[in-house]
């Protein structure tokens, strides 16, 4: 059924594309929001990705790869947003995550610490972290989505994890150092 929708949309069927876009919009927005750390920029990136999808859909060779292709388009649109506004490295805004019902993943302080660490990552690292840990894609799938070698995807994921670990350890040492100075 989904393949039929993709093929119909590729032939110019607006209603088929609307069904596909509507079913993917929330997932695409969540990924863009995590990467860009801004609701407004995420909305723009998703809109741009969907426009590109409509324009480029007739050239999609494998309709079964539609979802992965959409993720690639949204990650590329996020990169374009970041370059356009020069916010990738200059502006770090904490992500306001809405806890789900029964959220017992940790205290608010732990979440804030994770958000600070995430904000310190390079954009390409954020993209692989979001696609791997949030969306559940493997390094192989991420590599295909982003059009990069699998080793590069694995390397970005490794270094992002190490950078997050270092940031968390650094934050953990700061309160201890402050306590030693006051004692």
VOPAGU-2260 file (C-alpha; in pm, 1 decimal, decimal comma):
REM VOPAGU-2260
SITE   aa  ch    i         X         Y         Z
SITE  UNK   A    0       0,0       0,0       0,0
SITE  UNK   A    1     273,7     248,2      97,3
SITE  UNK   A    2     472,8     165,1    -215,0
SITE  UNK   A    3     158,7     235,1    -421,0
SITE  UNK   A    4     123,0     575,8    -253,1
SITE  UNK   A    5     487,3     661,4    -323,6
SITE  UNK   A    6     454,8     557,5    -685,7
SITE  UNK   A    7     130,0     752,4    -726,8
SITE  UNK   A    8     282,7    1061,8    -566,6
SITE  UNK   A    9     582,6    1024,5    -797,2
SITE  UNK   A   10     342,7    1045,5   -1091,4
SITE  UNK   A   11     203,7    1373,0    -956,4
SITE  UNK   A   12     -86,1    1254,5    -736,2
SITE  UNK   A   13    -123,0    1537,2    -481,0
SITE  UNK   A   14    -353,1    1338,4    -252,6
SITE  UNK   A   15    -109,5    1046,3    -232,2
SITE  UNK   A   16     173,3    1283,2    -146,1
SITE  UNK   A   17     -42,0    1454,1     116,4
SITE  UNK   A   18    -103,7    1117,4     285,6
SITE  UNK   A   19     269,0    1040,5     281,0
SITE  UNK   A   20     369,1    1386,5     405,8
SITE  UNK   A   21     106,7    1390,8     680,4
SITE  UNK   A   22     210,3    1049,2     808,6
SITE  UNK   A   23     579,0    1151,2     822,9
SITE  UNK   A   24     553,3    1514,4     934,4
SITE  UNK   A   25     562,7    1457,5    1310,9
SITE  UNK   A   26     865,3    1225,7    1290,2
SITE  UNK   A   27    1048,0    1464,4    1058,5
SITE  UNK   A   28     970,4    1760,1    1283,8
SITE  UNK   A   29    1096,5    1574,5    1592,0
SITE  UNK   A   30    1426,3    1495,0    1420,2
SITE  UNK   A   31    1464,9    1850,9    1289,9
SITE  UNK   A   32    1377,5    1997,7    1631,4
SITE  UNK   A   33    1642,0    1789,9    1802,9
SITE  UNK   A   34    1907,0    1873,7    1544,5
SITE  UNK   A   35    1833,6    2246,5    1516,9
SITE  UNK   A   36    1720,8    2304,9    1875,9
SITE  UNK   A   37    1462,6    2553,9    1754,7
SITE  UNK   A   38    1093,4    2503,3    1680,0
SITE  UNK   A   39    1083,1    2773,1    1413,9
SITE  UNK   A   40    1391,5    2646,6    1231,3
SITE  UNK   A   41    1264,7    2288,9    1256,1
SITE  UNK   A   42     932,8    2384,9    1098,2
SITE  UNK   A   43    1116,5    2560,5     816,5
SITE  UNK   A   44    1346,2    2261,6     763,3
SITE  UNK   A   45    1054,3    2016,8     746,5
SITE  UNK   A   46     868,7    2242,1     505,2
SITE  UNK   A   47    1177,3    2270,0     285,5
SITE  UNK   A   48    1232,7    1892,8     297,6
SITE  UNK   A   49     873,0    1825,0     194,2
SITE  UNK   A   50     894,9    2074,8     -92,6
SITE  UNK   A   51    1215,4    1905,4    -210,5
SITE  UNK   A   52    1048,8    1565,4    -171,6
SITE  UNK   A   53     759,7    1671,1    -394,8
SITE  UNK   A   54     996,1    1814,3    -654,9
SITE  UNK   A   55    1239,2    1522,6    -654,1
SITE  UNK   A   56     998,4    1232,8    -597,2
SITE  UNK   A   57     975,6    1139,8    -967,7
SITE  UNK   A   58    1350,1    1068,6    -959,4
SITE  UNK   A   59    1334,4     840,7    -652,8
SITE  UNK   A   60    1459,4     506,3    -783,1
SITE  UNK   A   61    1338,9     278,6    -503,1
SITE  UNK   A   62     994,3     359,3    -360,0
SITE  UNK   A   63    1065,0     123,2     -68,6
SITE  UNK   A   64    1339,7     364,1      45,6
SITE  UNK   A   65    1099,0     659,7      65,9
SITE  UNK   A   66    1120,3     700,2     446,0
SITE  UNK   A   67    1500,8     687,9     454,2
SITE  UNK   A   68    1509,3     933,9     166,1
SITE  UNK   A   69    1277,4    1171,6     356,0
SITE  UNK   A   70    1505,3    1159,1     661,2
SITE  UNK   A   71    1800,3    1243,3     438,8
SITE  UNK   A   72    1611,2    1538,9     294,3
SITE  UNK   A   73    1521,4    1671,3     640,2
SITE  UNK   A   74    1878,0    1633,9     771,1
SITE  UNK   A   75    2005,7    1818,4     463,2
SITE  UNK   A   76    1742,0    2088,8     512,4
SITE  UNK   A   77    1857,3    2122,5     875,2
SITE  UNK   A   78    2214,5    2166,7     755,6
SITE  UNK   A   79    2098,4    2431,2     508,0
SITE  UNK   A   80    1909,2    2613,7     784,3
SITE  UNK   A   81    2216,7    2607,5    1003,6
SITE  UNK   A   82    2445,9    2735,7     731,1
SITE  UNK   A   83    2199,0    2999,5     622,2
SITE  UNK   A   84    2159,4    3143,7     970,1
SITE  UNK   A   85    2513,5    3061,4    1087,3
SITE  UNK   A   86    2372,9    2913,0    1404,5
SITE  UNK   A   87    2540,7    2574,8    1399,0
SITE  UNK   A   88    2832,9    2673,1    1616,9
SITE  UNK   A   89    2740,6    3014,9    1754,2
SITE  UNK   A   90    2407,9    2959,8    1920,4
SITE  UNK   A   91    2328,2    2683,9    2163,6
SITE  UNK   A   92    1975,6    2673,6    2298,8
SITE  UNK   A   93    1861,6    2406,0    2539,8
SITE  UNK   A   94    1600,5    2170,0    2404,2
SITE  UNK   A   95    1272,8    2180,3    2591,4
SITE  UNK   A   96    1177,1    1815,5    2594,8
SITE  UNK   A   97     827,7    1730,9    2704,1
SITE  UNK   A   98     840,8    1428,7    2934,5
SITE  UNK   A   99     607,2    1146,9    2847,5
SITE  UNK   A  100     358,6    1013,4    3098,8
SITE  UNK   A  101     540,3     803,3    3355,1
SITE  UNK   A  102     875,9     955,2    3263,3
SITE  UNK   A  103    1124,4     823,6    3515,1
SITE  UNK   A  104    1441,7     867,8    3308,6
SITE  UNK   A  105    1603,1    1092,6    3563,3
SITE  UNK   A  106    1582,9    1422,1    3732,9
SITE  UNK   A  107    1542,2    1757,0    3565,6
SITE  UNK   A  108    1907,3    1829,7    3643,2
SITE  UNK   A  109    2013,8    1515,4    3456,7
SITE  UNK   A  110    1807,1    1615,0    3152,8
SITE  UNK   A  111    1950,3    1965,5    3157,6
SITE  UNK   A  112    2299,8    1822,5    3178,0
SITE  UNK   A  113    2229,9    1598,0    2878,0
SITE  UNK   A  114    2085,9    1891,4    2684,4
SITE  UNK   A  115    2396,5    2100,8    2751,9
SITE  UNK   A  116    2618,4    1816,5    2635,6
SITE  UNK   A  117    2406,5    1764,1    2325,5
SITE  UNK   A  118    2423,5    2135,0    2247,6
SITE  UNK   A  119    2803,6    2117,3    2239,8
SITE  UNK   A  120    2804,7    1861,3    1959,2
SITE  UNK   A  121    2882,2    1952,8    1599,1
SITE  UNK   A  122    2573,2    1952,7    1374,1
SITE  UNK   A  123    2677,9    1640,1    1184,6
SITE  UNK   A  124    2724,6    1463,6    1519,3
SITE  UNK   A  125    2382,9    1580,5    1638,3
SITE  UNK   A  126    2226,6    1441,3    1322,5
SITE  UNK   A  127    2369,1    1091,3    1370,0
SITE  UNK   A  128    2288,8    1091,8    1743,0
SITE  UNK   A  129    1927,4    1188,7    1675,5
SITE  UNK   A  130    1886,9     936,9    1393,9
SITE  UNK   A  131    2047,9     657,5    1597,7
SITE  UNK   A  132    1924,6     707,7    1953,0
SITE  UNK   A  133    1598,7     892,3    1891,6
SITE  UNK   A  134    1480,2     738,0    1565,5
SITE  UNK   A  135    1645,1     398,1    1613,0
SITE  UNK   A  136    1835,6     371,2    1285,4
SITE  UNK   A  137    2153,3     165,8    1255,0
SITE  UNK   A  138    2481,6     317,4    1140,7
SITE  UNK   A  139    2435,2     143,5     806,1
SITE  UNK   A  140    2091,1     299,8     758,8
SITE  UNK   A  141    2217,4     642,0     868,7
SITE  UNK   A  142    2503,7     621,3     620,1
SITE  UNK   A  143    2260,3     545,5     338,3
SITE  UNK   A  144    2025,7     825,2     446,6
SITE  UNK   A  145    2298,2    1086,5     466,1
SITE  UNK   A  146    2491,2     965,0     163,1
SITE  UNK   A  147    2810,7     909,6     360,8
SITE  UNK   A  148    3030,0     601,4     404,4
SITE  UNK   A  149    2922,3     365,9     683,6
SITE  UNK   A  150    3258,5     416,2     855,6
SITE  UNK   A  151    3196,4     790,4     864,3
SITE  UNK   A  152    2854,7     739,5    1022,6
SITE  UNK   A  153    3005,2     506,6    1283,8
SITE  UNK   A  154    3290,3     750,1    1347,0
SITE  UNK   A  155    3053,5    1044,7    1394,4
SITE  UNK   A  156    2841,1     840,1    1632,8
SITE  UNK   A  157    3147,9     729,2    1829,7
SITE  UNK   A  158    3296,2    1077,5    1858,0
SITE  UNK   A  159    2957,7    1227,3    1945,6
SITE  UNK   A  160    2918,4     972,7    2224,5
SITE  UNK   A  161    3269,4    1048,4    2349,5
SITE  UNK   A  162    3202,8    1424,1    2335,0
SITE  UNK   A  163    2880,3    1379,7    2532,3
SITE  UNK   A  164    3063,1    1164,7    2788,2
SITE  UNK   A  165    3339,3    1424,7    2823,1
SITE  UNK   A  166    3085,8    1706,1    2861,1
SITE  UNK   A  167    2896,0    1514,0    3129,5
SITE  UNK   A  168    3215,4    1432,2    3317,0
SITE  UNK   A  169    3325,5    1794,6    3294,5
SITE  UNK   A  170    2991,8    1913,6    3432,8
SITE  UNK   A  171    3016,4    1656,5    3712,5
SITE  UNK   A  172    3364,0    1781,9    3811,0
SITE  UNK   A  173    3261,8    2148,8    3821,4
SITE  UNK   A  174    3035,6    2125,6    4131,1
SITE  UNK   A  175    3300,9    1921,8    4312,1
SITE  UNK   A  176    3566,9    2183,9    4233,2
SITE  UNK   A  177    3335,5    2461,7    4354,6
SITE  UNK   A  178    3274,4    2275,9    4682,5
SITE  UNK   A  179    3649,6    2234,1    4736,9
SITE  UNK   A  180    3706,7    2609,3    4690,9
SITE  UNK   A  181    3439,3    2701,2    4946,7
SITE  UNK   A  182    3563,7    2451,5    5206,1
